[in-house]
């Protein structure tokens, strides 16, 4: 059932994106990465301040 809910929502999102592009409207960026970018900007800065150790 959970798989159905996830796939069903993705189908509707894709269909809305297709409809928006047909009327020349860019679909909004609403991915998880964009959410993190907006709600936790300090996460971006940590990568610059504290580079990964190799």
N, C-alpha and C positions, 0 to 999 in steps of 0.2 A: 504494500500500500504506500509506503514512504517513497519507494522508487517511482511509483505512478505520480505522486504529488510533485516530485522534483522534475520529472520529465514533462509533465503537463504544464507546469509554470514556464519552463524553458521554451516550450512550443509557442505559448502565447506571447512571450517576450520577443521571440524571433518574428512572429507574424506582425506584431505591432511595429517592429523595426523595419520590416519590409514595406508596410503601409506608409510609414513616415517618409521613407526614402522615395516612394512613388510621388509624394506631393512636395518633394524637395525640402524636407525638414530633417536635419541631422538628429539622429536618436541621441538621447542623453547618455553620458558616460556614467553608468551606475554599477560598476563592478566593485568587488570587495577591495581591490587595491585602491580605487578612488576613494572609497569610504575611509580606509586607513589613512590615506594621504590628507584628507580633510579633517579627520577627528584626532589624529595623533601625528602632527607634523614633526615632533621630536624624533620619531622613528627614522625619518630620512636623515636627520642631522647626525644621529649616532653612527651611521655608516661612514660618514665623512670624518668625524672626530675620532672614532675608534675603529680603525681598519681591521679587517679580519687577520688573525695571525695565521701564518702558513707553516 
